Amino acid sequence: MAVDVAERRLLDRFGEIVEAWPAMTARLAALLSIPLLGLVDYLSGPEVAFSVFYLLPLSILAWAGDRDRVLIWVGSVLSATTWLVADVASGAEYTHAWIPIWNTATRLTIFLIVATLLTNLRDSVAHERGLARIDPLTGVGNSRSFIEAVNTEIIRTRRQGHPITLAYVDIDDFKSINDRIGHSGGDEVLRRVATALDGHTRETDMVGRMGGDEFAILLPETDASAANAVIGDLWNRMAESLTDVGFRVTFSLGSVTFVEPPADVDQMINAADELMYQAKQGGKNAVNQKVYGGASSSAGMI
């Protein structure tokens, strides 16, 4: 389901408002607002069109309902019934007894269709958001989503006082790898490295492809000692994933641990990138680690 720019902005704004509330609170507020709308509909009289306002709580239920069809049915039936009661109570007259039944059934059908379409649209927007945050070649996060994750973790670190580690990985001589096995082979190397990193980190960690043959790993609540163990394991996993390519593939890695929260995302990423560059300049196939707020460790061959 395609969404143009104007519709996307409107949906994003609507989603931000709904998602700012806890899901259960939003659902309960939507349901309770339907009888209130019925009261206003009754007070305004049968001559004033009020139907569009019943779609607002249904839209909230569709967006916050997590595809709960029972909830959508309850909201739709309640809206159609409330509308009927408001019409009758405000003095609406019908020439035949079946007309209010027909009207209620028609309204119920419209409510269900609109709520279902909005639910599908919400899922489509969520899917597009997810694709925009994933590197299409490797399946790990892209640089944008990684930077967002680092920024969020820095804020949490300031609040809780835990150490935080970020590692930056570069595949040594990647151009020569492409020359030897072609770009499709180079892409396969990137996919394997990404799988090795993403498949052997915790759920709380984050792996991102920063561009080209560079990857970054965010390790929340991880001090230098724990980071050293994790990086050693990841190093072995990357190497093992490429044992059948016909030649040795090596890596240069920079790892920075902040005992105190960094000033911002750029400081953290630049520090890890600089350490990686130093490892590469020192002969490649090396890890360079540093602790901000504690002792530093020098580069070492693996």
C-alpha positions as CSV (number, residue, x, y, z in Angstrom):
1,M,0.0,0.0,0.0
2,A,1.9,3.1,-1.2
3,V,1.9,6.2,0.9
4,D,2.9,9.6,-0.6
5,V,4.8,12.3,1.3
6,A,1.9,14.3,2.6
7,E,0.0,11.2,3.7
8,R,3.2,9.9,5.4
9,R,3.6,13.1,7.4
10,L,0.0,13.0,8.5
11,L,0.2,9.4,9.5
12,D,3.5,9.9,11.3
13,R,2.0,12.8,13.2
14,F,-1.1,10.8,14.1
15,G,1.1,7.8,15.1
16,E,3.3,9.9,17.3
17,I,0.2,11.2,19.1
18,V,-1.3,7.8,19.6
19,E,2.0,6.1,20.5
20,A,2.8,8.7,23.1
21,W,0.2,7.0,25.3
22,P,0.5,3.5,26.7
23,A,-1.4,1.2,24.3
24,M,-3.9,0.1,27.0
25,T,-4.6,3.7,28.0
26,A,-5.2,4.7,24.3
27,R,-7.6,1.8,23.8
28,L,-9.6,2.5,26.9
29,A,-9.8,6.3,26.2
30,A,-11.0,5.5,22.6
31,L,-13.7,3.2,23.8
32,L,-14.9,5.6,26.6
33,S,-15.0,8.5,24.1
34,I,-17.6,6.8,21.9
35,P,-20.5,7.2,24.4
36,L,-19.4,10.8,25.0
37,L,-19.5,11.4,21.2
38,G,-23.0,9.9,21.3
39,L,-24.1,12.4,23.9
40,V,-22.8,15.3,21.9
41,D,-24.5,13.9,18.8
42,Y,-27.8,13.7,20.7
43,L,-27.4,17.3,22.0
44,S,-26.6,18.7,18.6
45,G,-29.8,17.2,17.1
46,P,-30.5,15.1,14.0
47,E,-29.9,18.0,11.6
48,V,-26.2,18.3,12.4
49,A,-23.9,15.8,10.7
50,F,-21.7,14.1,13.3
51,S,-20.7,10.9,11.7
52,V,-17.1,11.7,10.9
53,F,-16.3,12.1,14.6
54,Y,-17.1,8.5,15.3
55,L,-14.1,7.6,13.1
56,L,-11.6,9.2,15.4
57,P,-11.9,6.7,18.3
58,L,-12.0,3.9,15.7
59,S,-8.8,5.2,14.2
60,I,-7.1,5.1,17.6
61,L,-8.3,1.6,18.2
62,A,-7.0,0.5,14.8
63,W,-3.6,2.1,15.3
64,A,-3.1,1.1,19.0
65,G,-5.0,-2.2,18.8
66,D,-2.1,-4.4,17.5
67,R,-4.4,-6.0,14.9
68,D,-6.9,-7.0,17.7
69,R,-10.0,-7.7,15.5
70,V,-12.2,-8.2,18.5
71,L,-11.3,-4.8,19.8
72,I,-12.1,-3.3,16.3
73,W,-15.4,-5.1,16.2
74,V,-16.3,-3.9,19.7
75,G,-15.5,-0.3,18.8
76,S,-17.4,-0.5,15.5
77,V,-20.5,-2.1,17.0
78,L,-20.4,0.4,19.9
79,S,-20.1,3.3,17.5
80,A,-22.9,2.2,15.2
81,T,-25.2,1.5,18.2
82,T,-24.4,4.8,19.9
83,W,-25.1,6.6,16.7
84,L,-28.5,4.8,16.4
85,V,-29.4,5.7,20.0
86,A,-28.4,9.3,19.6
87,D,-30.6,9.5,16.4
88,V,-33.6,8.0,18.1
89,A,-33.2,10.0,21.3
90,S,-32.8,13.3,19.4
91,G,-36.2,12.8,17.6
92,A,-35.3,11.2,14.3
93,E,-38.3,9.8,12.5
94,Y,-38.4,6.9,10.1
95,T,-41.0,6.0,7.5
96,H,-40.3,2.3,7.9
97,A,-39.1,0.2,10.9
98,W,-36.3,-1.4,8.9
99,I,-34.6,1.9,8.0
100,P,-32.8,2.4,11.4
101,I,-31.7,-1.3,11.2
102,W,-30.4,-0.7,7.6
103,N,-28.6,2.5,8.7
104,T,-27.0,0.9,11.6
105,A,-25.8,-2.1,9.5
106,T,-24.4,0.3,6.9
107,R,-22.6,2.4,9.4
108,L,-21.2,-0.7,11.1
109,T,-19.9,-1.9,7.7
110,I,-18.3,1.5,7.0
111,F,-16.7,1.6,10.4
112,L,-15.2,-1.9,10.0
113,I,-13.9,-1.2,6.5
114,V,-12.2,2.1,7.6
115,A,-10.7,0.5,10.8
116,T,-9.4,-2.5,8.8
117,L,-7.9,-0.3,6.1
118,L,-6.2,1.9,8.7
119,T,-4.8,-1.2,10.5
120,N,-3.3,-2.4,7.2
121,L,-2.0,1.1,6.5
122,R,-0.3,1.2,9.9
123,D,1.3,-2.2,9.2
124,S,2.5,-0.9,5.8
125,V,4.0,2.3,7.4
126,A,5.7,0.2,10.1
127,H,7.1,-2.1,7.4
128,E,8.5,0.8,5.4
129,R,10.0,2.3,8.6
130,G,11.7,-1.0,9.3
131,L,13.1,-1.2,5.8
132,A,14.5,2.3,6.0
133,R,16.5,1.2,9.1
134,I,18.0,-1.9,7.7
135,D,21.0,-2.3,5.4
136,P,19.6,-4.1,2.4
137,L,22.7,-6.1,1.6
138,T,23.6,-7.5,5.0
139,G,20.3,-7.3,6.9
140,V,21.8,-5.5,9.9
141,G,21.0,-2.0,10.9
142,N,22.2,0.9,8.6
143,S,24.2,3.8,9.8
144,R,21.1,5.9,10.6
145,S,19.5,3.3,12.9
146,F,22.9,2.6,14.5
147,I,23.5,6.3,15.3
148,E,19.9,6.5,16.7
149,A,20.6,3.5,18.9
150,V,23.9,4.9,20.2
151,N,22.2,8.2,21.0
152,T,19.5,6.5,22.9
153,E,22.0,4.4,24.8
154,I,24.1,7.5,25.7
155,I,21.0,9.1,27.3
156,R,20.3,5.9,29.3
157,T,23.9,5.7,30.3
158,R,23.9,9.2,31.7
159,R,20.8,8.3,33.7
160,Q,22.0,4.9,35.1
161,G,25.8,5.4,35.2
162,H,26.8,2.2,33.4
163,P,29.9,1.9,31.1
164,I,29.3,1.7,27.4
165,T,31.5,0.3,24.6
166,L,31.5,0.8,20.9
167,A,33.7,-1.2,18.5
168,Y,34.5,-0.3,14.9
169,V,35.5,-3.1,12.4
170,D,37.1,-2.7,9.0
171,I,37.8,-5.6,6.6
172,D,41.4,-5.4,5.6
173,D,42.2,-4.9,1.9
174,F,38.6,-5.3,0.9
175,K,39.3,-3.9,-2.6
176,S,41.7,-6.8,-3.2
177,I,39.0,-9.2,-2.1
178,N,36.6,-7.8,-4.7
179,D,39.4,-8.0,-7.3
180,R,40.0,-11.7,-6.5
181,I,36.5,-13.0,-6.2
182,G,34.4,-10.3,-7.8
183,H,31.8,-7.9,-6.3
184,S,29.3,-10.7,-5.8
185,G,31.9,-12.6,-3.8
186,G,32.7,-9.4,-1.9
187,D,29.1,-8.9,-1.1
188,E,29.0,-12.5,0.3
189,V,31.9,-11.7,2.5
190,L,30.1,-8.7,3.9
191,R,27.0,-10.8,4.5
192,R,28.9,-13.4,6.3
193,V,30.7,-10.9,8.5
194,A,27.4,-9.2,9.4
195,T,25.8,-12.6,10.2
196,A,28.7,-13.5,12.4
197,L,28.5,-10.2,14.3
198,D,24.7,-10.1,14.6
199,G,24.3,-13.8,15.4
200,H,26.8,-13.7,18.4
201,T,25.8,-10.6,20.2
202,R,23.2,-10.1,22.9
203,E,19.7,-8.8,22.2
204,T,20.6,-5.6,23.9
205,D,23.6,-5.1,21.6
206,M,23.4,-3.4,18.2
207,V,25.3,-4.2,14.9
208,G,25.3,-1.6,12.1
209,R,26.9,-1.4,8.7
210,M,28.4,2.1,8.6
211,G,29.2,2.0,4.9
212,G,31.4,0.0,2.5
213,D,33.3,-2.7,4.5
214,E,32.9,-1.0,7.9
215,F,30.7,-2.3,10.7
216,A,30.1,-1.0,14.2
217,I,29.0,-2.9,17.4
218,L,27.3,-1.1,20.3
219,L,27.7,-2.9,23.6
220,P,25.6,-1.3,26.4
221,E,26.5,-1.8,30.0
222,T,29.8,-3.3,29.0
223,D,33.1,-2.4,30.6
224,A,36.6,-2.8,29.0
225,S,37.1,-6.3,30.5
226,A,33.8,-7.7,29.3
227,A,34.2,-5.9,25.9
228,N,37.6,-7.6,25.4
229,A,36.0,-11.0,25.9
230,V,33.1,-10.2,23.5
231,I,35.4,-8.7,20.8
232,G,37.7,-11.7,21.0
233,D,34.8,-14.1,20.4
234,L,33.4,-11.9,17.6
235,W,36.9,-11.8,16.0
236,N,37.0,-15.6,15.9
237,R,33.4,-15.9,14.6
238,M,34.2,-13.5,11.7
239,A,37.3,-15.5,10.8
240,E,35.4,-18.8,11.1
241,S,32.7,-17.5,8.8
242,L,35.2,-17.0,6.0
243,T,37.4,-20.1,6.2
244,D,36.2,-21.4,2.8
245,V,36.8,-18.3,0.6
246,G,40.2,-19.6,-0.4
247,F,42.4,-17.1,1.3
248,R,42.8,-15.4,4.6
249,V,40.6,-12.5,5.5
250,T,41.7,-10.2,8.3
251,F,40.2,-7.3,10.2
252,S,41.3,-4.1,11.9
253,L,39.2,-3.1,14.9
254,G,39.0,-0.2,17.3
255,S,37.1,-0.5,20.6
256,V,36.4,2.4,22.9
257,T,34.9,2.1,26.4
258,F,33.4,5.1,28.1
259,V,33.3,4.7,31.9
260,E,31.6,8.1,31.9
261,P,29.1,9.0,29.2
262,P,30.5,10.5,26.1
263,A,29.6,14.1,25.1
264,D,27.6,12.9,22.1
265,V,27.4,10.2,19.4
266,D,30.1,11.8,17.2
267,Q,32.6,11.7,20.0
268,M,32.0,8.0,20.6
269,I,32.0,6.9,16.9
270,N,35.0,9.1,16.0
271,A,37.0,7.7,18.9
272,A,36.3,4.1,17.9
273,D,37.0,4.9,14.2
274,E,40.3,6.6,15.1
275,L,41.4,3.5,17.1
276,M,40.5,1.3,14.1
277,Y,42.5,3.5,11.8
278,Q,45.5,3.3,14.2
279,A,45.2,-0.5,14.2
280,K,45.2,-0.5,10.4
281,Q,48.1,1.9,10.2
282,G,50.0,-0.3,12.6
283,G,50.0,-3.3,10.3
284,K,46.3,-4.4,10.1
285,N,44.9,-7.6,11.6
286,A,44.9,-6.0,15.0
287,V,42.6,-4.7,17.8
288,N,43.2,-1.3,19.3
289,Q,41.3,-0.6,22.6
290,K,41.0,2.4,24.8
291,V,39.1,3.3,28.0
292,Y,37.9,6.9,28.6
293,G,38.0,7.5,32.3
294,G,40.4,4.6,32.9
295,A,43.6,3.0,31.7
296,S,44.2,2.4,27.9
297,S,45.4,-0.7,26.3
298,S,47.6,-0.8,23.2
299,A,47.0,-2.4,19.9
300,G,47.7,-6.1,19.7
301,M,47.9,-8.8,17.0
302,I,45.3,-11.6,17.0
